């Protein structure tokens, strides 16, 4: 790397053995030596670089060249690269990570991926959003939400002054269909119409508000003695042929008090259909593995609905039923706690009620069921 050093009034230009020129200078006086990020074929180009550096010092605008080069590299990073790094750096459940990667690759990168993050403007975001398939409203909303989150981090990183995702209402999710909420008597009839080894599944999902992944992963040890309290600590998902057991969707386990009127049915299920092992699944398939929701819907749920002359109800509507009934007897925070909901208003998460309150709600749910059952008979 040795070479001949050229003398000049300020800074140094060295002719390298490669016959290229390297420019450097010391600043502040007595401080470190700073080098140009590249070497030059012409000596005049190296001297020009020194002249630019000197003017920066004179105007009070100087920062170390290495810092400026790093900042320029970050500023020039493309959205596709920045977005992938954003996903990689977050603690996400495998299913969520896979969803984000798919949305970024399929919906965001084709139009915006090659652009530097610093060049993303509200106009470009509007153009991208307008070009998405207008029929897939929910999917578009989710992709917009992902882009909004990525660029919100870019604002924190100093790459953008403000978030260019400014389309009003674009992140509002829209249901593909309205849930069908069965009446209390119809829910009882539905459970009765199901096979004996699936009756408790319907009752737990409907009266305790469990997500499918949560009910499919329930094990004997999750129920307290007398089937009074259910601990919802895990959830199972299946994607690309791989089954994975993880924490619930909200990551935090919760305890749910079973309404008294369904406890006997759950006890019966434990006695007749579940092996004594504490880790035994409550509702396994024929192979002793996790029950698939589609298989359950086709073989149990829809036939039971047909038997009571009610169709168009989906398995997830059992959870909507739970939310509707719980809201009738509990306040908002209690409903959120029982169903394992989260909200943008973080303060609600800190207003969890004492343990005894959920027992009151469970009793009220049973009384509600009794009242409506009697009214139905009359």
C-alpha positions as CSV (number, residue, x, y, z in Angstrom):
1,X,0.0,0.0,0.0
2,X,3.0,2.3,0.2
3,X,3.3,5.1,-2.2
4,X,4.8,8.6,-2.9
5,X,3.2,11.4,-0.8
6,X,2.5,14.6,-2.6
7,X,2.9,17.8,-0.6
8,X,0.2,20.5,-0.6
9,X,-1.1,23.3,1.6
10,X,-3.7,21.2,3.4
11,X,-4.2,17.4,3.5
12,X,-2.2,14.8,1.7
13,X,-2.5,13.0,-1.7
14,X,-0.5,9.7,-2.0
15,X,0.2,7.9,-5.2
16,X,-0.3,4.2,-4.5
17,X,1.6,1.3,-6.0
18,X,-1.5,0.7,-8.0
19,X,-0.9,4.1,-9.6
20,X,-4.2,5.4,-8.1
21,X,-4.3,8.3,-5.7
22,X,-5.4,8.3,-2.1
23,X,-6.5,11.5,-0.3
24,X,-6.4,12.0,3.5
25,X,-6.2,14.8,6.1
26,X,-6.0,15.2,9.9
27,X,-8.8,17.0,11.6
28,X,-9.1,18.4,14.2
29,X,-5.5,19.3,14.6
30,X,-3.8,16.5,16.5
31,X,-6.8,14.3,15.9
32,X,-7.2,11.2,13.7
33,X,-6.5,10.9,10.0
34,X,-9.5,10.7,7.7
35,X,-9.4,9.0,4.3
36,X,-11.5,9.3,1.3
37,X,-13.9,6.4,0.8
38,X,-12.2,5.5,-2.5
39,X,-9.0,6.0,-4.4
40,X,-8.8,8.1,-7.6
41,X,-7.3,7.5,-11.1
42,X,-6.5,11.3,-11.4
43,X,-4.7,13.3,-8.8
44,X,-7.0,16.3,-9.4
45,X,-10.0,14.2,-8.3
46,X,-8.3,13.4,-5.0
47,X,-7.4,17.1,-4.6
48,X,-11.0,18.0,-5.3
49,X,-12.2,15.7,-2.5
50,X,-9.8,17.5,-0.1
51,X,-11.2,20.8,-1.2
52,X,-14.8,19.7,-0.5
53,X,-13.8,18.5,3.0
54,X,-12.0,21.8,3.7
55,X,-15.1,23.9,2.7
56,X,-17.2,21.7,5.0
57,X,-14.9,22.5,7.9
58,X,-14.9,26.3,7.1
59,X,-18.7,26.4,7.0
60,X,-19.0,24.4,10.3
61,X,-20.8,21.6,8.5
62,X,-18.1,18.9,8.9
63,X,-18.6,15.4,10.3
64,X,-16.2,12.5,9.9
65,X,-16.3,11.1,6.4
66,X,-16.8,7.6,7.7
67,X,-20.0,8.7,9.5
68,X,-21.3,10.4,6.4
69,X,-20.6,7.3,4.3
70,X,-22.5,5.1,6.8
71,X,-25.4,7.5,6.9
72,X,-25.5,7.6,3.1
73,X,-25.6,3.8,3.0
74,X,-28.5,3.7,5.4
75,X,-30.4,6.5,3.6
76,X,-30.0,4.6,0.3
77,X,-31.3,1.3,1.6
78,X,-34.2,0.0,-0.4
79,X,-37.6,-0.6,1.1
80,X,-37.4,-4.3,0.3
81,X,-34.1,-4.7,2.3
82,X,-35.3,-2.5,5.2
83,X,-38.7,-4.3,5.3
84,X,-37.0,-7.7,5.6
85,X,-34.7,-6.5,8.3
86,X,-37.7,-5.0,10.1
87,X,-39.4,-8.5,10.1
88,X,-36.2,-10.3,11.1
89,X,-35.6,-8.0,14.1
90,X,-39.0,-8.5,15.7
91,X,-40.2,-11.2,18.0
92,X,-43.1,-12.7,16.1
93,X,-44.9,-16.0,16.2
94,X,-43.9,-18.2,13.2
95,X,-47.4,-17.8,11.6
96,X,-47.2,-14.0,11.9
97,X,-43.7,-13.9,10.5
98,X,-44.7,-16.0,7.6
99,X,-47.7,-13.8,6.9
100,X,-45.6,-10.6,7.0
101,X,-42.9,-12.1,4.7
102,X,-45.6,-13.1,2.2
103,X,-47.3,-9.7,2.3
104,X,-44.0,-7.9,1.9
105,X,-42.9,-10.1,-1.0
106,X,-46.2,-10.3,-2.8
107,X,-47.9,-7.0,-2.2
108,X,-45.4,-4.3,-1.3
109,X,-42.1,-5.2,-3.0
110,X,-43.3,-5.4,-6.6
111,X,-44.2,-1.7,-6.6
112,X,-42.1,-0.1,-3.8
113,X,-39.4,-2.6,-3.0
114,X,-36.7,-1.1,-5.2
115,X,-37.2,2.5,-3.9
116,X,-34.9,3.9,-1.2
117,X,-36.9,4.3,2.0
118,X,-36.1,8.0,2.0
119,X,-37.9,8.4,-1.3
120,X,-41.2,6.9,-0.1
121,X,-43.8,9.7,-0.2
122,X,-47.5,9.9,0.5
123,X,-48.2,10.2,-3.2
124,X,-46.3,7.0,-3.9
125,X,-48.1,5.2,-1.1
126,X,-51.5,6.3,-2.4
127,X,-50.5,5.1,-5.9
128,X,-49.4,1.7,-4.6
129,X,-52.6,1.3,-2.5
130,X,-54.9,2.3,-5.4
131,X,-53.3,-0.3,-7.6
132,X,-54.0,-3.2,-5.2
133,X,-56.9,-5.6,-6.0
134,X,-59.9,-3.6,-4.7
135,X,-61.9,-6.8,-4.1
136,X,-59.5,-8.1,-1.4
137,X,-60.2,-5.3,1.0
138,X,-59.1,-7.1,4.2
139,X,-55.9,-8.3,2.6
140,X,-55.1,-4.8,1.4
141,X,-55.8,-3.4,4.9
142,X,-53.4,-5.8,6.4
143,X,-50.6,-5.0,3.9
144,X,-51.1,-1.3,4.4
145,X,-50.9,-1.8,8.2
146,X,-47.6,-3.7,7.7
147,X,-46.2,-0.9,5.5
148,X,-47.3,1.7,8.0
149,X,-45.5,-0.1,10.8
150,X,-42.3,-0.5,8.8
151,X,-42.2,3.2,7.9
152,X,-43.1,4.2,11.4
153,X,-39.8,2.6,12.4
154,X,-38.1,4.4,9.5
155,X,-39.3,7.7,11.1
156,X,-37.8,6.6,14.4
157,X,-34.5,5.8,12.6
158,X,-34.4,9.3,11.2
159,X,-34.8,8.2,7.6
160,X,-38.2,9.9,7.2
161,X,-39.5,13.1,8.8
162,X,-43.1,11.8,8.9
163,X,-44.9,8.5,8.1
164,X,-46.0,8.7,4.4
165,X,-48.8,6.2,5.1
166,X,-51.6,8.8,5.6
167,X,-54.6,7.2,3.9
168,X,-57.5,7.7,6.2
169,X,-59.3,4.4,7.2
170,X,-56.9,2.2,5.2
171,X,-56.0,0.2,8.2
172,X,-59.6,-0.5,9.3
173,X,-60.2,-4.2,8.9
174,X,-63.4,-5.3,7.3
175,X,-65.1,-8.6,8.1
176,X,-65.7,-10.8,5.1
177,X,-68.9,-11.9,6.7
178,X,-71.0,-11.0,9.7
179,X,-70.9,-13.7,12.4
180,X,-74.0,-15.8,12.9
181,X,-74.9,-15.8,16.6
182,X,-77.0,-18.7,17.7
183,X,-79.5,-18.2,20.5
184,X,-78.8,-19.8,23.9
185,X,-81.4,-22.5,23.3
186,X,-80.1,-23.2,19.9
187,X,-76.5,-23.5,21.3
188,X,-77.8,-26.1,23.8
189,X,-79.5,-28.0,20.9
190,X,-76.3,-27.8,18.8
191,X,-74.2,-29.4,21.6
192,X,-76.8,-32.1,22.1
193,X,-76.8,-32.9,18.4
194,X,-73.0,-33.4,18.3
195,X,-71.4,-36.8,19.0
196,X,-70.8,-37.4,22.7
197,X,-67.0,-37.1,22.3
198,X,-67.3,-33.6,20.8
199,X,-70.1,-32.1,22.9
200,X,-67.8,-30.6,25.5
201,X,-65.7,-29.1,22.7
202,X,-68.7,-27.1,21.5
203,X,-69.7,-26.1,25.0
204,X,-66.2,-24.9,26.0
205,X,-65.7,-23.0,22.8
206,X,-69.1,-21.3,23.1
207,X,-69.2,-20.5,26.8
208,X,-65.5,-19.9,27.4
209,X,-64.7,-18.1,24.2
210,X,-61.8,-20.3,23.1
211,X,-60.1,-19.9,19.7
212,X,-59.8,-23.1,17.7
213,X,-56.0,-23.4,18.3
214,X,-56.6,-23.0,22.0
215,X,-59.4,-25.6,22.3
216,X,-57.5,-28.1,20.1
217,X,-54.5,-27.9,22.4
218,X,-56.4,-28.3,25.7
219,X,-55.1,-31.1,27.9
220,X,-56.4,-32.8,31.1
221,X,-54.0,-30.8,33.3
222,X,-55.6,-27.5,32.1
223,X,-58.8,-28.2,34.0
224,X,-58.9,-27.8,37.8
225,X,-60.5,-30.3,40.1
226,X,-64.2,-30.2,39.6
227,X,-63.8,-28.6,36.2
228,X,-64.3,-25.1,37.7
229,X,-61.3,-23.3,36.2
230,X,-59.7,-23.7,32.8
231,X,-56.2,-22.5,32.1
232,X,-55.6,-21.4,28.6
233,X,-51.8,-21.4,28.2
234,X,-51.1,-22.8,24.7
235,X,-52.4,-22.8,21.2
236,X,-51.7,-25.1,18.3
237,X,-51.3,-24.0,14.7
238,X,-50.6,-25.9,11.5
239,X,-49.0,-24.3,8.5
240,X,-47.3,-25.8,5.5
241,X,-47.8,-29.3,7.0
242,X,-46.0,-28.4,10.2
243,X,-47.8,-28.5,13.6
244,X,-46.5,-26.0,16.2
245,X,-47.6,-25.5,19.8
246,X,-47.0,-22.0,21.1
247,X,-48.5,-19.5,23.5
248,X,-52.0,-18.1,22.9
249,X,-52.4,-15.4,20.3
250,X,-52.0,-12.7,22.9
251,X,-48.9,-14.6,24.4
252,X,-50.3,-14.3,27.9
253,X,-52.0,-17.3,29.5
254,X,-55.4,-16.7,31.1
255,X,-57.7,-18.5,33.5
256,X,-61.4,-18.9,32.7
257,X,-64.1,-20.0,35.1
258,X,-66.4,-22.5,33.5
259,X,-70.1,-21.5,33.8
260,X,-71.6,-24.1,36.3
261,X,-74.2,-25.4,33.8
262,X,-71.5,-26.9,31.5
263,X,-69.3,-28.4,34.2
264,X,-71.0,-31.7,34.3
265,X,-70.7,-32.2,30.6
266,X,-67.0,-31.5,30.8
267,X,-66.6,-33.9,33.7
268,X,-68.4,-36.6,31.8
269,X,-66.1,-36.0,28.8
270,X,-63.0,-36.3,31.0
271,X,-64.3,-39.5,32.6
272,X,-65.4,-41.2,29.4
273,X,-63.2,-39.8,26.5
274,X,-59.9,-38.7,28.0
275,X,-57.0,-40.9,29.2
276,X,-55.7,-40.4,32.7
277,X,-52.4,-38.9,31.6
278,X,-52.2,-35.3,32.7
279,X,-50.9,-34.4,29.2
280,X,-53.7,-36.2,27.4
281,X,-55.4,-34.0,24.7
282,X,-59.1,-33.4,25.5
283,X,-60.2,-33.6,21.9
284,X,-57.7,-35.6,19.8
285,X,-58.4,-37.0,16.4
286,X,-58.6,-40.7,15.6
287,X,-54.7,-41.0,15.7
288,X,-54.4,-39.3,19.1
289,X,-53.1,-36.1,17.5
290,X,-54.5,-32.5,17.3
291,X,-58.0,-32.3,15.8
292,X,-58.1,-30.3,12.6
293,X,-60.7,-27.6,12.4
294,X,-61.8,-28.4,8.9
295,X,-62.2,-32.0,9.7
296,X,-64.3,-31.1,12.8
297,X,-66.4,-28.7,10.7
298,X,-67.1,-31.3,8.0
299,X,-67.6,-34.4,10.2
300,X,-69.3,-32.9,13.3
301,X,-70.2,-29.2,13.2
302,X,-72.1,-29.0,10.0
303,X,-74.0,-32.2,10.5
304,X,-75.1,-31.0,14.0
305,X,-76.2,-27.7,12.5
306,X,-78.2,-29.5,9.9
307,X,-79.8,-31.6,12.6
308,X,-81.2,-28.5,14.4
309,X,-82.1,-26.9,11.0
310,X,-79.5,-24.1,11.4
311,X,-76.9,-23.6,8.7
312,X,-74.5,-20.9,7.7
313,X,-72.8,-20.9,11.1
314,X,-69.0,-21.3,11.3
315,X,-66.9,-22.8,14.0
316,X,-65.4,-19.4,14.9
317,X,-68.9,-18.1,15.4
318,X,-68.8,-20.1,18.7
319,X,-66.3,-17.6,20.0
320,X,-68.5,-14.7,18.8
321,X,-71.3,-16.3,20.7
322,X,-69.1,-16.3,23.8
323,X,-68.3,-12.6,23.3
324,X,-71.9,-11.7,22.9
325,X,-73.2,-13.5,25.9
326,X,-70.3,-12.4,28.2
327,X,-70.9,-8.8,27.2
328,X,-74.5,-9.1,28.4
329,X,-73.4,-9.9,31.9
330,X,-69.9,-8.4,32.3
331,X,-68.3,-5.0,31.5
332,X,-65.8,-4.3,28.7
333,X,-62.7,-5.1,30.6
334,X,-64.1,-8.3,32.0
335,X,-65.1,-9.4,28.5
336,X,-61.6,-8.7,27.2
337,X,-60.0,-10.6,30.0
338,X,-62.3,-13.6,29.6
339,X,-61.8,-13.9,25.9
340,X,-58.1,-13.0,25.9
341,X,-58.6,-9.8,23.8
342,X,-56.1,-7.0,23.3
343,X,-56.9,-3.4,22.4
344,X,-55.1,-0.3,21.1
345,X,-56.0,1.4,24.4
346,X,-53.3,-0.1,26.5
347,X,-54.8,1.3,29.7
348,X,-57.5,-1.3,29.5
349,X,-54.9,-4.0,29.8
350,X,-54.1,-2.8,33.3
351,X,-57.6,-2.8,34.5
352,X,-57.9,-6.6,34.9
353,X,-60.4,-7.6,37.5
354,X,-59.6,-9.7,40.6
355,X,-59.9,-13.5,40.1
356,X,-63.2,-13.8,41.9
357,X,-65.0,-11.6,39.5
358,X,-64.8,-14.1,36.6
359,X,-66.6,-16.6,38.8
360,X,-69.5,-14.1,39.2
361,X,-69.6,-13.8,35.4
362,X,-69.6,-17.5,34.9
363,X,-72.5,-17.9,37.4
364,X,-74.4,-15.1,35.5
365,X,-73.8,-16.9,32.2
366,X,-75.4,-20.0,33.6
367,X,-78.4,-18.1,35.0
368,X,-78.8,-16.5,31.6
369,X,-78.8,-19.9,30.0
370,X,-81.4,-21.2,32.4
371,X,-83.7,-18.2,32.0
372,X,-83.6,-18.4,28.2
373,X,-84.0,-22.2,28.2
374,X,-87.2,-21.8,30.4
375,X,-88.5,-19.1,28.1
376,X,-87.9,-21.3,25.1
377,X,-89.9,-24.1,26.7
378,X,-92.8,-21.8,27.6
